[in-house]
């Protein structure tokens, strides 16, 4: 089913505009602090900051023109929901008070590469499969709960089951 479509999971395309925006804000703050507190001439770093801000605004303008800005924002919110639904709290050792190093940490670290993406009239849920077998079993235990939650939040979409494509499990929802 999904193999016939040309959708390729890539979390970087979801996070890149957001990261560029945050990078621009950080550079602007650093430039302002250098100039305001230390009276440093910051012409070169300001030029770089203006270029990055221009690229960020260009990406934003392209998304607005292609009407994908709303889908991008919905995708970010869905991604946050997916990661919060699947996270397992870390276990703490009773004697030392430190986190235990186990499959739960591996499982939680792979969740950062899981995301949801709205593309046109389709919704893709991409869950990164951990390499660790124990962590993958934890994912299998939570996958049905995630699917039920996503289906209840998006009643307009009909979803396929999760199918493996490379390192991802992908469920496709169609309006």
C-alpha positions in Angstrom: 0.0 0.0 0.0 2.4 2.7 1.2 5.2 1.4 -1.1 3.1 2.7 -4.1 3.2 6.2 -2.7 6.3 8.4 -2.9 6.2 9.5 0.7 9.7 9.2 2.4 9.9 9.8 6.1 12.3 12.6 7.0 11.9 14.5 10.3 14.4 17.2 9.2 11.9 18.7 6.7 9.5 19.1 9.6 11.9 20.7 12.0 14.1 22.8 9.7 12.0 25.9 9.4 11.3 25.9 13.2 15.0 25.4 13.9 16.0 28.2 11.5 13.5 30.5 13.2 14.9 29.7 16.7 18.5 30.1 15.3 17.6 33.6 14.0 16.1 34.6 17.4 19.2 33.4 19.2 21.6 35.2 16.8 19.5 38.4 17.1 19.7 38.1 21.0 23.4 37.6 20.9 24.0 40.5 18.5 21.8 42.8 20.6 23.6 41.8 23.8 27.1 42.3 22.3 26.1 45.7 21.0 24.2 46.9 24.0 26.4 45.7 26.8 29.9 45.7 25.3 29.5 48.3 22.5 31.1 45.8 20.0 30.7 46.6 16.3 28.9 43.6 15.0 28.5 44.4 11.4 29.7 41.0 10.2 27.6 38.9 12.5 24.6 41.3 11.8 25.0 40.7 8.1 25.0 36.9 8.7 21.9 37.3 11.0 20.1 39.3 8.3 20.8 36.6 5.7 19.5 33.9 8.0 16.4 35.9 8.9 15.8 36.6 5.2 16.0 32.9 4.4 13.6 32.2 7.3 11.1 34.8 6.0 11.4 33.4 2.5 10.5 29.9 3.7 7.6 31.4 5.7 6.4 33.3 2.6 6.6 30.2 0.4 4.6 28.2 3.0 2.0 31.0 3.1 1.7 31.1 -0.7 1.4 27.3 -0.9 -1.1 27.3 2.0 1.0 24.9 3.9 1.8 27.1 6.9 -1.4 25.9 8.8 -0.6 22.3 8.0 3.0 22.8 9.2 1.8 24.2 12.5 -0.8 21.4 12.9 2.1 18.9 12.1 4.2 20.4 14.9 1.4 20.2 17.4 0.6 16.6 16.3 4.3 15.7 16.7 4.4 17.1 20.2 1.2 15.1 21.0 2.7 11.9 19.6 5.9 12.3 21.6 4.0 13.0 24.8 1.6 10.0 24.3 4.5 7.6 23.7 7.0 8.7 26.3 7.7 6.3 29.2 8.9 8.0 32.4 12.5 7.1 33.4 13.0 4.7 36.2 15.0 6.0 39.2 17.3 3.8 41.2 16.1 3.8 44.8 19.6 3.6 46.3 21.5 6.2 44.2 18.6 8.4 43.1 20.0 8.4 39.5 18.2 7.3 36.4 18.5 3.7 35.5 20.2 3.0 32.1 17.8 0.6 30.4 15.7 0.1 27.3 13.3 2.9 28.4 16.0 5.5 27.7 16.7 4.0 24.3 13.0 4.0 23.5 12.5 7.6 24.7 15.5 8.8 22.7 14.1 7.3 19.4 10.8 9.2 20.0 12.4 12.5 19.1 12.6 11.2 15.5 8.9 10.3 15.4 6.5 12.8 14.0 3.1 13.4 12.3 2.8 15.3 9.1 -0.2 16.8 7.3 0.3 16.8 3.5 -2.8 18.0 1.5 -5.7 15.7 2.4 -3.4 13.1 4.0 -2.0 12.6 7.4 1.2 10.5 7.9 2.2 9.2 11.3 5.9 8.2 11.3 7.2 6.3 14.3 10.9 5.6 14.5 11.6 2.0 15.3 14.4 1.5 17.9 17.2 -0.8 17.1 17.2 -2.3 20.6 14.8 -5.3 20.7 13.6 -4.6 24.2 12.9 -0.9 23.3 11.1 -2.1 20.1 8.9 -4.3 22.3 8.0 -1.3 24.4 7.0 0.5 21.2 4.8 -2.4 20.1 3.0 -2.3 23.4 2.2 1.4 23.0 1.4 1.5 19.2 -2.2 0.4 19.5 -2.9 3.1 22.1 -1.3 5.7 19.9 -3.3 4.7 16.9 -6.6 4.8 18.9 -5.7 8.2 20.2 -4.8 9.6 16.8 -8.0 8.2 15.3 -10.1 9.7 18.0 -8.4 13.1 17.6 -8.8 13.1 13.8 -12.2 11.6 13.0 -12.2 13.0 9.5 -9.3 10.7 8.5 -9.4 6.9 7.9 -6.1 5.3 8.8 -4.2 2.3 7.6 -2.4 0.0 10.0 1.2 0.7 10.7 3.5 -0.6 8.0 7.3 -0.7 8.2 9.2 1.4 5.7 13.0 1.4 6.5 13.5 2.5 10.1 9.9 3.8 10.4 6.5 2.5 11.1 4.1 4.6 9.0 0.3 4.9 9.2 -1.4 6.9 6.5 -4.7 8.7 7.1 -6.8 9.9 4.2 -9.8 12.3 4.4 
